[in-house]
Amino acid sequence: MIKAKKSLGQNFLIDKNIINKIVNLVDIKDKNILEIGPGTGNLSEQILKKKPNNFIVIEKDYDLVKLLKKKFNKEIKIINNDILKVEENTISNQVLTVYGNLPYNISTEILIKWILNLNEKKIWFDYLVLMFQKEVADRIISKFDTKSYGRLTVLANWRLKIKKICNIAPSSFTPKPKVESTLLLFEPKTNFVKFKNPKNFEKMTRTFFMHRRKMIRKPFLKLFNDDQNLAFEMGLDLKLRPQNLDLDDYFDLTKKYESLSS
């Protein structure tokens, strides 16, 4: 019997009702599927019943890889690697529908990596069906000017359309996590603000939200070489806090930063 490894943030999904809800969210017949962290293969089993075209899974734990090989034989292609070390744009030549019960300890890092690496001309997925710790999901879908609104909100909503599907109780997993989970559905946006380098946008949000409860004066002056007149020209009140700026404000700040840096 396989035991979940705490070091890898493993919690295996066992709730059949939740599994059915997940596999029925989008039509995957004849589609190309990627599952992140399939665990013992409970979701994988139901995905296969939908008759996808190709099915790839990425699993870091070699003990689970052995189990999956035994359980599914050649029905799935298994990549035994850490998802953070995999170049997602090279996994397949086909557009993928992605499923993932993401390890809580790296879920934010995974999502930000995927967002910043998105190729504008060829997007590697059509849907992301992902599970997060509820607190993280609340930050992703947070509304402007609220307590949970932050860097993750701004980055995610820049490139993705996001829909909350449901909250999931700890009893749906083994072992039971100490917190609730939330299932989110993502689609790539076709219209979005473009930057010379997306990492400038990441830098802007990271710098501003580093001290989220303090006024934006210090991060603004740090990024814009102590130019207070620029804030006046942009109509920006430096007494505001990071959560008081909406997506368009962060877009404008990044555009201005790039224009002054070139």
C-alpha positions as CSV (number, residue, x, y, z in Angstrom):
1,M,0.0,0.0,0.0
2,I,1.3,3.5,-1.0
3,K,1.5,6.0,1.8
4,A,1.3,9.7,1.1
5,K,4.5,11.6,1.6
6,K,4.2,14.8,3.6
7,S,7.4,16.1,2.1
8,L,5.8,16.1,-1.3
9,G,2.5,17.6,-0.1
10,Q,0.6,14.5,-1.1
11,N,-3.1,14.3,-0.4
12,F,-4.9,11.7,-2.7
13,L,-8.3,12.6,-4.0
14,I,-10.8,9.8,-3.2
15,D,-14.2,11.4,-3.4
16,K,-16.0,9.9,-6.4
17,N,-18.5,12.7,-6.6
18,I,-15.8,15.3,-6.8
19,I,-13.8,13.2,-9.3
20,N,-16.9,13.0,-11.5
21,K,-17.5,16.7,-11.3
22,I,-13.9,17.3,-12.4
23,V,-13.9,15.0,-15.4
24,N,-17.3,16.4,-16.6
25,L,-16.3,20.1,-16.5
26,V,-15.1,20.1,-20.1
27,D,-15.4,17.7,-23.0
28,I,-12.2,15.7,-23.3
29,K,-13.1,13.0,-25.8
30,D,-10.3,12.8,-28.4
31,K,-8.5,15.6,-26.6
32,N,-4.9,15.6,-25.4
33,I,-4.6,15.5,-21.6
34,L,-2.0,16.3,-19.1
35,E,-2.4,15.5,-15.4
36,I,-0.1,16.9,-12.8
37,G,0.5,14.7,-9.7
38,P,-1.9,11.9,-10.5
39,G,-1.1,10.2,-7.2
40,T,-2.7,6.7,-7.1
41,G,-4.5,7.4,-10.3
42,N,-8.1,7.8,-9.0
43,L,-8.8,10.8,-11.3
44,S,-6.7,9.3,-14.1
45,E,-8.9,6.3,-14.2
46,Q,-12.0,8.4,-14.8
47,I,-10.2,10.6,-17.4
48,L,-9.4,7.4,-19.4
49,K,-13.1,6.5,-19.5
50,K,-13.7,9.7,-21.4
51,K,-11.5,8.3,-24.2
52,P,-8.9,11.1,-24.7
53,N,-6.6,11.0,-27.6
54,N,-3.3,11.1,-25.6
55,F,-2.8,11.1,-21.9
56,I,0.4,12.3,-20.3
57,V,1.0,12.5,-16.5
58,I,3.8,14.1,-14.6
59,E,4.6,12.4,-11.3
60,K,7.7,13.2,-9.1
61,D,7.3,10.2,-6.7
62,Y,9.0,7.1,-8.2
63,D,7.0,4.8,-6.0
64,L,3.8,6.2,-7.5
65,V,5.3,6.0,-11.0
66,K,5.7,2.2,-10.4
67,L,2.1,1.9,-9.2
68,L,0.8,3.9,-12.2
69,K,2.7,1.8,-14.7
70,K,1.3,-1.3,-13.1
71,K,-2.2,0.1,-13.0
72,F,-2.4,1.6,-16.5
73,N,0.3,-0.2,-18.5
74,K,0.7,1.8,-21.8
75,E,-2.6,3.7,-21.6
76,I,-0.7,6.8,-20.2
77,K,2.7,8.3,-20.8
78,I,4.4,9.0,-17.5
79,I,7.0,11.7,-17.0
80,N,8.9,11.1,-13.8
81,N,10.0,14.6,-12.9
82,D,9.3,17.6,-10.7
83,I,6.7,19.8,-12.5
84,L,8.8,22.9,-11.7
85,K,11.7,21.5,-13.7
86,V,9.5,20.6,-16.7
87,E,9.4,23.1,-19.6
88,E,5.6,23.1,-20.1
89,N,5.7,24.5,-23.6
90,T,7.7,21.4,-24.8
91,I,5.5,18.7,-23.2
92,S,3.5,18.1,-26.3
93,N,3.1,19.5,-29.8
94,Q,-0.7,19.4,-29.2
95,V,-2.8,21.7,-27.1
96,L,-3.4,20.1,-23.7
97,T,-6.3,20.1,-21.3
98,V,-4.6,20.1,-17.9
99,Y,-5.7,18.6,-14.6
100,G,-3.9,19.0,-11.3
101,N,-4.4,18.5,-7.6
102,L,-1.4,20.8,-7.0
103,P,0.9,20.3,-4.0
104,Y,-0.1,23.1,-1.7
105,N,3.6,24.0,-1.0
106,I,4.3,24.8,-4.6
107,S,0.9,25.6,-6.2
108,T,1.5,29.4,-6.4
109,E,5.0,28.9,-7.8
110,I,3.6,26.6,-10.5
111,L,0.8,28.9,-11.6
112,I,3.1,32.0,-11.8
113,K,5.7,30.1,-13.8
114,W,3.1,29.0,-16.3
115,I,1.6,32.5,-16.6
116,L,5.0,34.2,-17.2
117,N,6.1,31.6,-19.7
118,L,3.0,31.7,-21.8
119,N,3.8,32.0,-25.5
120,E,1.7,34.7,-27.1
121,K,1.5,33.0,-30.4
122,K,1.0,29.4,-29.3
123,I,-0.6,28.7,-26.0
124,W,0.0,25.1,-24.8
125,F,-3.3,24.5,-23.0
126,D,-7.0,25.2,-23.6
127,Y,-8.2,24.6,-20.1
128,L,-6.5,24.3,-16.7
129,V,-8.6,22.4,-14.1
130,L,-6.7,22.9,-10.9
131,M,-7.2,22.4,-7.2
132,F,-5.7,24.8,-4.7
133,Q,-5.8,25.3,-0.9
134,K,-8.9,27.5,-0.5
135,E,-6.9,30.4,0.9
136,V,-4.7,30.5,-2.3
137,A,-7.8,30.1,-4.5
138,D,-9.4,33.0,-2.7
139,R,-6.4,35.2,-3.5
140,I,-6.5,34.2,-7.2
141,I,-10.2,35.1,-7.6
142,S,-10.1,38.0,-5.2
143,K,-11.9,41.3,-6.0
144,F,-9.9,44.6,-6.2
145,D,-9.5,46.6,-3.0
146,T,-10.2,43.6,-0.7
147,K,-7.9,42.0,1.9
148,S,-7.1,38.9,-0.2
149,Y,-6.4,40.9,-3.4
150,G,-2.7,40.7,-4.2
151,R,0.1,39.9,-6.5
152,L,-1.3,36.5,-7.4
153,T,-4.7,38.1,-8.2
154,V,-3.1,40.6,-10.6
155,L,-0.8,38.1,-12.4
156,A,-3.5,35.4,-12.8
157,N,-6.2,37.8,-14.1
158,W,-3.8,39.4,-16.5
159,R,-3.6,36.3,-18.8
160,L,-6.4,34.0,-17.6
161,K,-10.2,33.8,-17.4
162,I,-11.0,32.2,-14.1
163,K,-14.1,30.5,-12.7
164,K,-14.6,29.0,-9.3
165,I,-16.2,25.6,-9.5
166,C,-16.6,24.5,-5.8
167,N,-15.0,24.2,-2.4
168,I,-13.8,20.7,-1.4
169,A,-13.9,19.3,2.1
170,P,-10.8,17.7,3.7
171,S,-12.8,14.4,3.9
172,S,-12.5,14.1,0.1
173,F,-8.8,13.3,0.5
174,T,-6.6,10.8,2.1
175,P,-4.8,11.7,4.3
176,K,-7.2,14.6,5.2
177,P,-5.5,18.0,4.8
178,K,-6.1,20.5,7.6
179,V,-7.7,23.0,5.3
180,E,-10.4,23.2,2.6
181,S,-9.6,23.1,-1.1
182,T,-11.1,24.9,-4.0
183,L,-11.4,23.8,-7.6
184,L,-10.8,26.5,-10.3
185,L,-11.2,26.4,-14.0
186,F,-8.9,28.6,-16.1
187,E,-9.0,29.5,-19.8
188,P,-6.3,31.6,-21.6
189,K,-7.4,35.2,-22.6
190,T,-7.1,36.1,-26.2
191,N,-7.1,39.8,-25.5
192,F,-4.6,41.0,-22.9
193,V,-2.2,43.8,-22.2
194,K,1.2,43.0,-23.8
195,F,4.6,44.0,-22.3
196,K,8.1,44.1,-23.8
197,N,9.0,41.6,-21.1
198,P,6.4,39.9,-18.8
199,K,9.0,39.7,-16.1
200,N,8.8,43.4,-15.7
201,F,5.1,43.0,-14.8
202,E,6.1,40.3,-12.3
203,K,8.7,42.6,-10.9
204,M,6.3,45.5,-10.6
205,T,3.7,43.4,-8.7
206,R,6.3,41.7,-6.5
207,T,7.9,45.0,-5.5
208,F,4.6,46.7,-4.7
209,F,3.1,43.7,-2.7
210,M,6.3,43.0,-0.8
211,H,4.9,45.2,2.0
212,R,1.2,45.0,1.2
213,R,0.0,46.9,4.3
214,K,2.3,49.9,3.7
215,M,1.8,52.9,1.4
216,I,3.1,52.5,-2.2
217,R,5.4,55.5,-1.9
218,K,8.5,53.5,-1.1
219,P,8.1,50.8,-3.8
220,F,7.2,53.4,-6.4
221,L,10.2,55.6,-5.7
222,K,12.5,52.5,-5.6
223,L,11.3,51.4,-9.1
224,F,11.2,55.0,-10.6
225,N,14.4,56.4,-9.3
226,D,12.9,58.7,-6.6
227,D,10.9,60.6,-9.3
228,Q,7.9,62.0,-7.2
229,N,6.9,64.2,-10.1
230,L,6.2,61.1,-12.2
231,A,3.6,60.0,-9.7
232,F,1.9,63.4,-10.0
233,E,2.0,63.2,-13.8
234,M,0.4,59.7,-13.6
235,G,-2.3,60.9,-11.2
236,L,-1.1,58.4,-8.6
237,D,-1.6,59.0,-4.9
238,L,1.5,57.6,-3.1
239,K,-0.4,57.3,0.1
240,L,-2.5,54.4,-1.3
241,R,-1.7,50.8,-0.5
242,P,-1.0,48.1,-3.0
243,Q,-4.5,46.6,-2.7
244,N,-6.0,50.0,-3.7
245,L,-4.6,49.8,-7.2
246,D,-6.6,47.8,-9.8
247,L,-5.3,45.8,-12.7
248,D,-5.2,48.8,-15.1
249,D,-3.0,50.7,-12.6
250,Y,-0.5,47.9,-12.5
251,F,-0.6,47.6,-16.3
252,D,0.0,51.4,-16.6
253,L,2.9,51.3,-14.1
254,T,4.6,48.5,-16.0
255,K,4.2,50.2,-19.3
256,K,5.7,53.4,-17.9
257,Y,8.6,51.4,-16.3
258,E,9.4,49.8,-19.6
259,S,9.2,53.1,-21.5
260,L,11.6,54.7,-19.1
261,S,14.0,51.7,-19.1
262,S,14.4,51.4,-22.8
